[in-house]
């Protein structure tokens, strides 16, 4: 049965190395004044600094640009026209990025702004670019602050949620845990403000029709605490091997509260992010071509290495950068599948060459790996 509070953090929280944290506009921006809630902002910055100091990699998905921009532009309260929303986002994004930069700099941390649309997490070439950029940022201890590119996006603004975007970012980045900071401390069996008998669920292991029914429909989303999009985010997260938490962000130090066992709902994934990602590459993508590799490359892949151009003996098929290809041994065995970093024309040109020769051959600097080990799913070799 649901409980009001558990003692201490779950093991999934203690083990999480890469964490995506989604923060909504209502937590960051005071609706009555249109200004940042600086006390709360500093409290969560303290939490993030503590997590970073403990070796965690943090990625933020932060709303708030439109809420800040509409105040700075003097736009009226209530629903905005699409063009007004886009203009407000353009103005507010500068203030939002500056605020995060300031609070992190004060704690010895560096922030980076990353603006995405859902298309950037769906189209494979753009997906690879975004993933590699953010991988590089976190590898250097930088905290990416992600937001929807609301200035040019349309559908995202109409839906008005970053829940699903944060889940897609968590999936793309192979995060261990996604935290949705909400105005409610979890998923309830019914709207708690309306039903005194409503109970919070401690753990969800599958998104069933019953769970979806608890979230309600779009027409009742406000009364459910925005649960429709949060449950949709949970489906994306656990499907990619990422655990997800819904917990209250209305308190100060909400991340420290998770570690202390604050009330929340955990959506638990049945597999880890690496396993889920490799399963997706191996079974859910249509192969567009084939690369044949020599015995030395096969041995290197078996040892956990990436595929370098030098080990490739033949390239077949018509594929673009980011497409899935089959990796074969010289005797025709399928060794695995992966997302290739070059188009078929460029892959043919650099096949068998050293990575140091790529710039000379193609006329521009490219990735050293033809297929990175993180973008590869191997058969038993």
C-alpha positions in Angstrom: 0.0 0.0 0.0 1.2 3.6 -0.6 2.9 5.2 2.3 3.3 8.9 3.2 7.0 8.6 3.5 9.7 6.0 3.2 13.0 5.9 5.2 16.0 6.9 3.1 16.6 6.8 -0.6 15.7 3.8 -2.7 18.7 1.8 -4.1 17.9 3.0 -7.6 18.5 6.6 -6.5 21.7 5.7 -4.8 23.0 3.9 -7.9 21.9 6.5 -10.5 25.0 8.0 -12.1 23.3 10.1 -14.8 20.2 11.9 -13.8 17.8 14.1 -15.8 15.8 16.6 -13.8 12.7 18.3 -15.3 11.6 21.6 -13.8 8.3 23.2 -14.7 7.5 26.9 -15.1 5.3 27.0 -12.0 8.2 26.0 -9.8 10.6 28.5 -11.3 8.4 31.5 -12.0 6.1 33.3 -9.5 2.8 33.6 -11.5 1.7 36.7 -9.6 4.9 38.7 -10.4 6.3 36.9 -13.4 9.7 36.8 -11.7 12.0 34.0 -10.9 11.5 32.3 -7.5 15.1 33.0 -6.5 15.1 31.2 -3.1 13.8 28.0 -4.6 16.2 28.3 -7.5 19.2 28.6 -5.2 18.0 25.7 -3.1 17.8 23.3 -6.1 21.2 24.7 -7.3 22.6 23.6 -4.0 21.1 20.1 -4.5 22.5 19.8 -8.0 26.0 21.0 -6.8 25.9 18.3 -4.1 25.0 15.6 -6.6 27.7 16.8 -9.0 30.2 16.7 -6.2 29.3 13.1 -5.5 30.1 12.2 -9.1 26.7 12.3 -10.6 26.1 13.6 -14.1 23.2 16.0 -14.2 21.1 17.2 -17.2 18.3 19.7 -16.6 15.2 20.2 -18.7 14.0 23.6 -17.6 10.8 25.3 -18.6 10.1 29.0 -17.8 11.1 30.9 -20.9 7.6 31.8 -22.0 6.5 32.6 -18.4 9.5 35.0 -18.0 9.2 36.5 -21.5 5.6 37.4 -21.3 6.2 39.4 -18.1 9.1 41.2 -19.6 7.1 42.0 -22.7 4.0 43.1 -20.7 1.8 40.5 -22.4 -1.7 40.0 -20.9 -2.6 37.1 -18.6 -4.4 34.2 -20.1 -3.9 32.2 -23.2 -1.4 33.6 -25.7 -1.5 33.5 -29.5 1.1 31.2 -31.0 3.2 34.2 -32.3 3.0 35.8 -28.8 4.2 32.5 -27.2 7.1 32.3 -29.6 8.1 35.9 -29.1 7.9 35.5 -25.3 10.1 32.4 -25.5 12.7 34.4 -27.5 12.8 37.1 -24.8 12.5 34.8 -21.8 15.1 32.3 -22.9 17.9 34.8 -22.4 16.8 35.5 -18.8 16.3 31.8 -18.1 19.8 30.8 -19.3 21.4 33.7 -17.5 19.7 32.7 -14.2 21.0 29.1 -14.4 24.4 30.3 -15.4 24.6 32.6 -12.4 23.4 30.1 -9.8 25.8 27.4 -11.1 28.7 29.7 -11.5 28.3 30.8 -7.8 28.8 27.1 -7.0 31.8 26.5 -9.2 29.8 24.8 -12.0 29.4 25.6 -15.7 26.1 25.6 -17.5 25.3 25.1 -21.2 22.1 26.0 -23.0 20.7 23.3 -25.3 17.5 24.1 -27.3 15.7 21.1 -28.7 12.5 20.1 -30.4 11.0 16.6 -30.3 12.3 16.2 -33.8 15.9 16.4 -32.5 15.3 13.3 -30.4 13.5 11.4 -33.1 15.4 11.9 -36.4 18.5 9.8 -36.1 21.1 12.1 -37.5 20.0 15.0 -35.3 19.6 12.6 -32.4 23.3 11.5 -32.8 24.4 15.1 -32.9 22.5 16.1 -29.8 23.6 13.0 -27.9 27.3 13.5 -28.8 27.2 17.2 -27.9 25.6 16.5 -24.5 27.9 13.5 -23.8 30.9 15.9 -24.4 29.4 18.5 -22.1 28.8 16.1 -19.2 32.2 14.5 -19.7 33.7 17.9 -19.0 31.6 18.4 -15.9 29.2 20.9 -17.6 25.5 20.8 -16.8 23.3 21.0 -20.0 20.2 23.1 -19.4 17.7 21.8 -22.0 14.5 23.5 -23.1 12.2 23.2 -26.1 13.1 25.5 -28.9 9.8 27.3 -28.4 10.8 30.2 -30.7 10.4 28.0 -33.8 8.4 25.1 -32.4 4.6 24.9 -32.7 3.1 21.7 -31.5 5.3 21.7 -28.4 3.9 25.1 -27.3 0.3 24.0 -27.9 0.8 21.0 -25.6 2.8 23.1 -23.2 4.7 20.3 -21.5 8.4 19.4 -21.2 7.5 16.0 -19.5 7.7 14.0 -22.7 10.7 16.0 -24.0 12.6 15.2 -20.7 11.8 11.5 -21.1 13.1 11.6 -24.7 16.3 13.4 -23.4 16.7 10.7 -20.7 16.3 8.0 -23.3 18.7 9.6 -25.7 21.3 10.1 -23.0 20.9 6.6 -21.5 20.1 8.2 -18.2 19.7 6.1 -15.1 16.9 8.2 -13.6 14.5 10.9 -14.6 13.0 13.2 -12.0 9.8 15.1 -12.7 9.4 17.8 -10.2 5.7 18.5 -9.9 3.1 20.3 -7.9 2.0 16.9 -6.5 4.1 14.3 -4.8 3.3 11.4 -7.1 0.6 9.5 -9.0 -2.6 9.0 -7.0 -5.5 6.6 -7.5 -7.7 9.6 -7.9 -7.3 13.4 -7.7 -6.4 13.9 -4.0 -8.0 17.3 -3.8 -11.3 15.8 -4.9 -11.2 12.3 -3.3 -10.1 12.0 0.4 -9.7 8.2 -0.2 -7.1 8.7 -2.9 -3.9 6.9 -2.3 -0.4 7.6 -3.7 1.3 4.8 -5.5 4.8 4.1 -4.3 5.9 2.0 -7.3 4.7 1.5 -10.9 6.4 -1.2 -12.8 4.2 -1.1 -16.0 2.0 1.5 -17.7 -1.3 -0.5 -17.7 -4.7 0.8 -18.7 -5.5 1.1 -15.0 -2.5 3.4 -14.5 -3.5 5.5 -17.6 -7.0 5.7 -16.2 -5.6 7.2 -12.9 -3.9 9.9 -14.9 -7.3 10.9 -16.5 -7.6 12.5 -19.9 -6.5 15.8 -21.4 -9.7 17.6 -20.2 -9.0 16.9 -16.6 -5.2 17.3 -16.7 -5.0 20.3 -14.4 -7.0 18.6 -11.7 -4.7 15.6 -12.0 -1.5 17.6 -11.6 -0.5 17.2 -15.2 -0.5 13.4 -14.9 -1.4 12.6 -18.5 1.9 13.8 -19.8 3.8 12.5 -16.8 2.5 9.0 -17.3 3.3 9.3 -21.1 6.9 10.3 -20.0 7.0 7.3 -17.7 6.2 5.0 -20.7 9.1 6.5 -22.7 11.5 6.4 -19.7 11.0 2.8 -18.5 10.9 1.6 -22.1 14.4 2.9 -22.5 15.7 1.4 -19.2 15.5 4.6 -17.2 13.7 4.8 -13.8 11.5 7.8 -13.3 10.3 9.7 -10.2 7.3 12.0 -9.8 7.7 14.0 -6.6 6.9 17.4 -5.3 9.0 20.4 -6.3 7.1 22.8 -4.1 9.5 22.3 -1.2 13.0 23.7 -0.9 15.8 21.3 -1.7 13.5 18.8 -3.5 16.4 16.6 -4.7 17.8 16.3 -1.2 14.3 15.4 -0.1 14.4 12.4 -2.5 17.6 11.2 -0.8 15.9 11.6 2.6 12.9 9.4 1.5 10.3 12.1 0.6 6.9 10.9 -0.7 7.0 10.1 -4.4 6.1 7.6 -7.1 8.8 5.5 -8.7 8.3 4.2 -12.2 10.8 1.3 -12.3 12.4 0.0 -15.5 13.0 -3.7 -15.9 16.3 -3.3 -17.7 19.2 -0.8 -17.6 19.6 2.0 -20.2 22.5 0.3 -22.1 20.6 -3.0 -22.5 17.5 -1.2 -23.5 19.3 0.9 -26.1 21.2 -2.0 -27.6 17.9 -4.0 -27.8 16.4 -1.0 -29.7 19.3 -0.9 -32.1 19.3 -4.7 -32.6 15.6 -5.3 -33.1 13.7 -2.1 -33.9 15.6 -0.4 -36.7 15.6 -1.4 -40.3 19.2 -1.9 -41.6 20.0 0.3 -44.6 23.4 -1.2 -45.4 26.3 -3.5 -44.5 29.9 -3.0 -43.4 32.3 -5.9 -43.6 35.2 -5.9 -41.2 38.5 -7.8 -40.9 39.5 -10.2 -38.1 41.4 -7.5 -36.2 38.3 -5.3 -36.0 36.2 -8.2 -35.0 38.5 -8.9 -32.1 38.4 -5.2 -31.1 34.6 -5.2 -31.1 34.6 -8.3 -28.9 36.8 -6.4 -26.5 34.3 -3.5 -26.2 36.0 -1.2 -28.7 34.3 1.1 -31.3 34.5 0.3 -35.0 37.2 2.4 -36.7 37.4 2.9 -40.5 40.7 1.0 -40.6 39.0 -2.3 -39.9 36.4 -2.0 -42.6 37.0 -4.0 -45.8 33.7 -3.3 -47.7 30.7 -1.0 -47.6 27.4 -1.9 -49.2 24.0 -0.2 -49.3 22.5 3.3 -49.5 22.5 4.9 -46.1 22.8 8.3 -44.4 24.6 9.3 -41.3 22.7 7.9 -38.3 21.1 5.0 -40.1 21.3 1.4 -38.9 23.7 -0.9 -40.7 24.6 -4.6 -40.3 28.2 -5.4 -39.3 29.5 -8.6 -40.9 32.7 -10.6 -40.7 34.6 -11.5 -43.8 32.9 -15.0 -43.9 29.5 -13.4 -44.0 28.5 -13.8 -40.3 26.4 -11.1 -38.8 28.4 -9.7 -35.9 26.0 -7.0 -34.9 24.2 -3.8 -35.9 24.9 -0.2 -35.2 24.2 3.5 -36.0 26.8 4.6 -38.5 28.4 8.0 -38.2 28.9 8.6 -42.0 26.9 8.4 -45.2 27.5 5.5 -47.5 29.5 7.7 -49.9 31.9 8.9 -47.1 32.0 5.5 -45.5 33.2 4.0 -48.8 35.9 6.7 -49.1 37.4 6.2 -45.7 37.0 2.4 -45.4 40.3 0.8 -44.6 41.9 4.2 -43.8 43.3 5.4 -40.5 41.1 7.8 -38.5 43.9 10.4 -38.8 43.3 10.5 -42.6 39.6 11.3 -42.5 40.0 15.1 -42.7 42.4 14.8 -45.6 40.1 12.4 -47.5 36.8 14.1 -46.9 38.0 17.7 -46.6 36.6 18.1 -43.1 37.1 16.7 -39.7 34.8 13.8 -38.9 34.3 11.4 -36.0 37.2 9.0 -35.4 34.8 6.0 -35.2 32.7 4.7 -38.0 30.3 3.2 -35.4 30.7 4.2 -31.8 30.5 1.3 -29.2 27.5 3.1 -27.6 25.7 3.0 -30.9 26.3 -0.7 -31.5 24.5 -4.0 -30.5 26.7 -7.1 -31.0 25.7 -10.7 -31.5 27.7 -13.3 -29.6 31.2 -13.2 -31.1 
